[in-house]
Amino acid sequence: MRKIGSTSGHIAPIKLLMDAGLNPKTDFKTVMLDDKGVEA
């Protein structure tokens, strides 16, 4: 993810994962990478 609270870089991706049936507290770990996400 990019920045906490960012619509396109945080909120929307979390919602997509939740809509797919995943629980963000137990099914995956969210890491805020800012602009380093592409490198990761």
C-alpha positions as a LaTeX table, in Angstrom:
\begin{tabular}{lrrr}
\hline
Residue & $x$ (\AA) & $y$ (\AA) & $z$ (\AA) \\
\hline
Met1 & 0.00 & 0.00 & 0.00 \\
Arg2 & 1.08 & 3.58 & $-0.44$ \\
Lys3 & $-0.06$ & 6.12 & 2.16 \\
Ile4 & $-2.42$ & 5.60 & 5.10 \\
Gly5 & $-5.85$ & 7.00 & 4.24 \\
Ser6 & $-5.09$ & 7.43 & 0.54 \\
Thr7 & $-8.13$ & 6.43 & $-1.50$ \\
Ser8 & $-6.27$ & 4.80 & $-4.38$ \\
Gly9 & $-3.25$ & 3.59 & $-2.44$ \\
His10 & $-4.87$ & 2.26 & 0.73 \\
Ile11 & $-8.66$ & 2.37 & 1.12 \\
Ala12 & $-9.66$ & 1.00 & $-2.30$ \\
Pro13 & $-7.14$ & $-1.88$ & $-2.32$ \\
Ile14 & $-8.21$ & $-2.94$ & 1.20 \\
Lys15 & $-11.86$ & $-2.83$ & 0.11 \\
Leu16 & $-11.12$ & $-4.98$ & $-2.95$ \\
Leu17 & $-9.42$ & $-7.58$ & $-0.75$ \\
Met18 & $-12.32$ & $-7.51$ & 1.72 \\
Asp19 & $-14.83$ & $-7.85$ & $-1.12$ \\
Ala20 & $-12.90$ & $-10.96$ & $-2.19$ \\
Gly21 & $-13.58$ & $-12.43$ & 1.26 \\
Leu22 & $-10.27$ & $-11.70$ & 2.98 \\
Asn23 & $-9.98$ & $-10.34$ & 6.51 \\
Pro24 & $-7.29$ & $-7.63$ & 6.74 \\
Lys25 & $-6.65$ & $-8.43$ & 10.40 \\
Thr26 & $-6.00$ & $-12.14$ & 9.92 \\
Asp27 & $-5.55$ & $-13.07$ & 6.25 \\
Phe28 & $-2.77$ & $-10.73$ & 5.14 \\
Lys29 & $-0.32$ & $-8.17$ & 6.46 \\
Thr30 & $-0.59$ & $-4.61$ & 5.17 \\
Val31 & 2.74 & $-2.87$ & 4.64 \\
Met32 & 2.89 & 0.81 & 3.77 \\
Leu33 & 5.68 & 1.15 & 1.18 \\
Asp34 & 4.93 & 4.60 & $-0.25$ \\
Asp35 & 6.81 & 4.88 & $-3.58$ \\
Lys36 & 8.92 & 1.76 & $-2.92$ \\
Gly37 & 6.02 & $-0.56$ & $-3.73$ \\
Val38 & 7.12 & $-1.08$ & $-7.32$ \\
Glu39 & 10.60 & $-2.11$ & $-6.15$ \\
Ala40 & 9.14 & $-4.59$ & $-3.65$ \\
\hline
\end{tabular}
